[in-house]
């Protein structure tokens, strides 16, 4: 009898320990924190053989070339891309061109402190036909992505449009994804997308880059992007985010040491220029180098339109965030070469102006350049009543569609719900500044 009691007590003790262990495992598995820190991180950040984070970037000559970048795990060492003119059916009747990728390994630690090893692969498609739709896929010869389409730029004056997005930065997957999708729905044939810096919030954070790529999804693989870095793409020691040059393939035609952050692209009749604003702000050598380079690039341009993009605004939507040194150094160059449009971010509000801005060269006349600041993410700042702004907005997520048709550049700013909030046209005039036609809708400004 004593032996039976002892056996029963031991069995009960084993059952209690089993229940305790099971409960602990169940709690960990169901804990939201555990799911957020482990399961989501694994899904977003641990690569595999299947290509992911596929993104197109414009090259210096987008009428006959295109760049694509993607990542896999480190077992993929023979990455390739296939391309041909887009077919109307599933039977591939034309010869597929195969391009061998340049592969670079990157090792880093994620939030879980577990080492993560990835291979980034990049290809530049060359000798393409202008104004032509292509289909392409990336992989290793056995494991492939889906087929994607893109279209090269034309060589003539054919009308085109592009999308401009201000700071994304925060709540990227949950709240900014809807903005880029609305932008795509509004302008599905956009030639490219501009990001005006602060794509993420913390430099070197792969989780946030994972959200950024999820937010754009297949759109990034079909419409090429160009991006200028913001202050959040730089670390405390002013080192560029280590993911920047691995996951993007941008032109390297800027000043030495600023490759793929300061560059220019000729898209049809547009010269598009990216300035690295944070480097200008922090280092005199970078300011001097970009000053000389910008003057040269604008002097030798042979395009009808010129757009400059950078993160820090020439004119801020709030006085405490003003950038007088930027204006003093680069304003006269902008004015000298009659830059048409400057697209900026950083201030987390919306403002645009031209007619109330004195010329950098002759203070008695207004500038001939339109300056725009915008935001697409959820981080919002206060908005001041500043004289330079003709139209402004606070606490509003926006995207912009810019269309060019010979001598007319049309600008439209839409809210996240695709409501037209602001609009204007710039019209080229012989031997005279651009004519501004204000087309802002008759709705109150959003100031609360």
ROTORLUM-422275 format. One record per residue (C-alpha): y, z, x. Coordinates in steps of 0.001 Angstrom, whole numbers, padded with zeros to 6 digits, always signed. Last residue first. Layout:
% residues N
YZX
...
END
This chain:
% residues 448
+071264-037579-005174
+073271-040649-004071
+071407-043563-005635
+074162-046112-006161
+074757-047097-009777
+073356-050390-011089
+075186-053700-011398
+072971-055548-008887
+074230-056233-005359
+074912-059940-004879
+077758-059811-002360
+078520-063234-000905
+079547-063032+002754
+080799-066167+004494
+079740-066247+008120
+082596-066392+010585
+084352-069742+011149
+083946-072821+013342
+081709-074547+010784
+080544-072058+008129
+077130-070422+007917
+076443-068548+004683
+075338-064915+004568
+073947-063888+001199
+073780-060404-000325
+071429-058103-002181
+070937-054431-003020
+068739-052328-005285
+066229-054760-006785
+063542-052600-008374
+060164-053070-006735
+058903-049536-007487
+059276-048599-003817
+062899-049734-004043
+063922-053291-003179
+066527-054591-000712
+067275-058332-000821
+068909-060416+001915
+069553-064162+001732
+070410-066193+004843
+071969-069560+004024
+072726-072411+006440
+069165-073792+006658
+067081-071765+004203
+066376-068239+005452
+064921-065429+003353
+065048-061686+004072
+062912-059317+002011
+063677-055615+002378
+061625-052516+001687
+062896-049217+000375
+062002-045576-000178
+064934-043775-001776
+066218-040251-001172
+069762-041533-000533
+071262-044983-000991
+074191-047037+000311
+076211-050192-000360
+079473-051329+001253
+079074-048946+004179
+081656-048907+006994
+083862-046344+005251
+081394-043493+005389
+080549-041347+002356
+077782-039325+003957
+074057-039373+003247
+071700-036477+003824
+068329-037219+005414
+064981-038329+003993
+061414-038277+005345
+059271-040147+002827
+058845-043520+004521
+060503-046921+004004
+063947-046248+005486
+066963-048525+005996
+070041-049160+008143
+071806-052544+007946
+074654-054063+010006
+076119-057474+009092
+077950-059215+011940
+081243-061158+011759
+083285-058020+012388
+086545-057514+010559
+089877-058516+012124
+092712-056478+013656
+090319-054653+016000
+089742-057824+018039
+086706-057585+020328
+084537-054951+018626
+085649-056364+015264
+086578-053773+012670
+083869-052797+010180
+084914-052776+006502
+083680-056331+005806
+080262-055795+007375
+078208-053015+005856
+074789-051781+004943
+073430-048312+004287
+070110-046794+003360
+068807-043383+004386
+066355-042026+006933
+068854-042298+009829
+066428-043684+012434
+066259-047319+011290
+067989-050573+012259
+068394-054287+011482
+071393-056125+013008
+072340-059460+011387
+074362-062532+012303
+074965-062118+016024
+078262-063842+016810
+077737-064151+020573
+080868-062235+021551
+080457-059765+018681
+076970-058627+019657
+078041-058496+023304
+081162-056483+022398
+079039-054010+020421
+076463-053453+023169
+078253-051053+025521
+080808-049348+023288
+078643-049396+020190
+075668-047806+021950
+077966-045206+023508
+079435-044324+020100
+076060-043504+018504
+076736-041355+015408
+074143-038936+014053
+076600-036161+013108
+078713-038711+011209
+075927-039605+008691
+074959-043145+007604
+075250-044161+011240
+076903-047242+012676
+075333-048923+015700
+072000-047645+014437
+069235-046285+016683
+065918-048101+016174
+066588-051665+017267
+066490-055128+015730
+068778-058029+016559
+068859-061128+014337
+070287-064489+015396
+070464-067638+013262
+071081-071308+014089
+068993-071296+017256
+069733-072635+020713
+069991-069320+022547
+071106-069433+026163
+074081-067092+025908
+072227-064747+023548
+069346-064231+025986
+071761-063808+028903
+073965-061236+027135
+070864-059369+025983
+069405-059296+029512
+072593-057970+031106
+072913-055163+028528
+069168-054514+028539
+069132-053905+032290
+072267-051766+032242
+071001-049550+029412
+067556-049259+031001
+069105-048292+034354
+071368-045756+032615
+068376-043967+031108
+068066-041880+027934
+069954-043686+025163
+069074-047187+026313
+065431-046077+026631
+065563-044807+023044
+067102-048047+021785
+064513-050478+023160
+066159-053702+021969
+064197-056307+020000
+065614-059822+019577
+064845-062461+016943
+066120-065977+017533
+065874-067850+014256
+065709-071611+013583
+061875-071694+013595
+060819-068289+014932
+062026-067792+018499
+060935-064376+019727
+062769-061971+022028
+061742-058870+023953
+062451-055182+024620
+059451-052986+023757
+056569-055256+024846
+057710-055213+028498
+060445-052682+029225
+059692-051999+032901
+061070-055354+033980
+063542-056707+031452
+062160-058606+028458
+059713-061523+028256
+056584-059424+027700
+055988-060562+024115
+053942-058222+021903
+050206-057562+021814
+049828-054274+019943
+046971-051740+020049
+046805-051080+023779
+050520-051500+024522
+051545-048893+021949
+048556-046502+022117
+049879-044620+025155
+053132-043792+023288
+055893-044614+025762
+056647-041845+028240
+060022-040208+027819
+058799-036865+029209
+058751-035328+025717
+056845-038305+024329
+058181-041627+023055
+057102-043469+019907
+058996-040827+017932
+062262-042024+019500
+061755-045443+017956
+059902-048452+019301
+060571-052004+018076
+057879-053664+016014
+056735-057167+015277
+054088-057848+012695
+051988-060882+011855
+050918-061347+008218
+047141-061687+007755
+045532-058854+009765
+048395-056446+009084
+048049-057122+005347
+044340-056246+005523
+045183-052541+005653
+048859-051675+006070
+048450-048039+005061
+045082-047825+006792
+046667-048992+010047
+049414-046396+009780
+046918-043697+008770
+044839-044387+011881
+048023-044340+013959
+048668-040882+012534
+045198-039675+013505
+045589-041272+016940
+048576-039092+017788
+050064-040351+021059
+053670-039961+019945
+054050-037786+016883
+055760-038992+013684
+054505-042567+013249
+056103-046013+012850
+059300-044519+014197
+060836-047940+014907
+062440-050800+012958
+059185-052424+011776
+059625-056154+011121
+057017-058089+009113
+056208-061788+009569
+056220-065236+007969
+056162-063781+004486
+053920-065722+002105
+052956-062679+000011
+056623-061784-000629
+056897-059418-003609
+053231-058379-003589
+053412-057893+000190
+056505-055714-000151
+054805-053752-002919
+051848-053237-000598
+054152-052166+002247
+055789-049624-000045
+052547-048307-001547
+051199-047554+001929
+054252-045383+002568
+053189-042532+000293
+049626-041370+000965
+048749-043248+004145
+052032-042752+005941
+052968-039282+004797
+055587-039363+007577
+056862-041943+010129
+057569-045132+008153
+061100-045705+009456
+062736-048904+008188
+060826-051953+006960
+061921-055600+007089
+059902-058398+005487
+060181-062101+006327
+061023-065326+004528
+060850-069042+005262
+062635-072283+004412
+061558-075452+006323
+064174-076324+008917
+061680-077874+011321
+059160-076560+013847
+057095-074629+011308
+055673-071182+011973
+051919-070675+012031
+049988-069480+009000
+047434-066707+008801
+044058-066327+007112
+041331-063738+007681
+037543-064035+007970
+035689-060723+007740
+035074-058779+010923
+032042-059612+012994
+028969-058043+014584
+026796-060602+016327
+029101-062652+018572
+031172-059646+019656
+033767-059499+016904
+036941-061104+015603
+037554-063516+012722
+039908-066406+012135
+041208-068742+009446
+044210-070962+010023
+047040-072254+007840
+049292-074806+009534
+053073-075024+009871
+052755-075797+013591
+049435-076797+015104
+047758-074349+017482
+047500-074859+021233
+047042-071135+021916
+045387-068154+020203
+046236-064990+022120
+043377-062511+022130
+043292-058729+022424
+040545-056116+022539
+040904-052336+022598
+037834-050372+023637
+037527-046785+022489
+036351-043447+023839
+037018-040211+021968
+036526-036844+023644
+036146-033938+021186
+039224-031738+021035
+038915-031732+017199
+042516-032936+016959
+041650-035971+019054
+041090-036306+022770
+041667-039532+024689
+039872-042316+026520
+041112-045919+026400
+039131-048937+027571
+040754-052333+027851
+039319-055667+026740
+040854-059131+027140
+039228-061285+024503
+037366-064555+024945
+038571-067265+022568
+036112-069406+020589
+037264-072515+018740
+035234-073408+015664
+034551-077087+015147
+035322-078264+011650
+033023-078436+008643
+032552-074714+008038
+030868-074544+004641
+032260-071643+002610
+034909-073739+000840
+038600-074670+001097
+038655-074379+004879
+041401-072805+006986
+041917-074537+010320
+039689-072972+012943
+039440-069684+014824
+036840-067466+016475
+037682-064297+018402
+035630-062706+021170
+034609-059289+022470
+032038-059067+025257
+032300-055368+026145
+031399-053774+022819
+029519-050570+023680
+032889-048845+024137
+033551-048458+020421
+035723-051025+018687
+039403-051961+018545
+041602-054818+017398
+044412-057066+018619
+045516-060548+017522
+048187-062785+019040
+049406-066123+017636
+050317-069483+019141
+051772-072923+018323
+054722-072303+015977
+054883-068606+016949
+056400-069247+020421
+057213-065827+021962
+054147-064425+020244
+054028-062834+016815
+051577-060002+016365
+048441-059916+014220
+046607-056646+013626
+043000-055558+013301
+042620-051784+013128
+038820-052182+012987
+036056-054332+014470
+032517-053127+013604
+030885-051743+016714
+032067-048195+016075
+035279-046205+016407
+035863-042498+015804
+039430-042053+014601
+039870-042423+010888
+036424-041537+009573
+035879-038803+012149
+039283-037311+011465
+038630-037364+007739
+035334-035512+008216
+036531-033015+010795
+040010-031616+010300
+040517-032563+006659
+036982-031826+005539
+036955-028524+007382
+040297-027594+005890
+039122-028573+002422
+036112-026226+002854
+033035-027695+001208
+030889-028199+004296
+032034-024985+005884
+031331-022970+002744
+027895-024604+002313
+026954-023823+005899
+028029-020213+005469
+026156-019916+002128
+022955-021351+003652
+023152-018878+006540
+023632-015938+004141
+020866-017142+001804
+018420-017461+004716
+019394-014009+005977
+018863-012521+002502
+015501-014287+002147
+014372-012991+005548
+015332-009430+004562
+013457-009725+001251
+010362-010973+003090
+010606-008070+005543
+010880-005568+002683
+007922-007144+000909
+005780-007016+004059
+006656-003330+004602
+005775-002569+000994
+002429-004360+001308
+001570-002460+004479
+002336+000856+002840
+000000+000000+000000
END
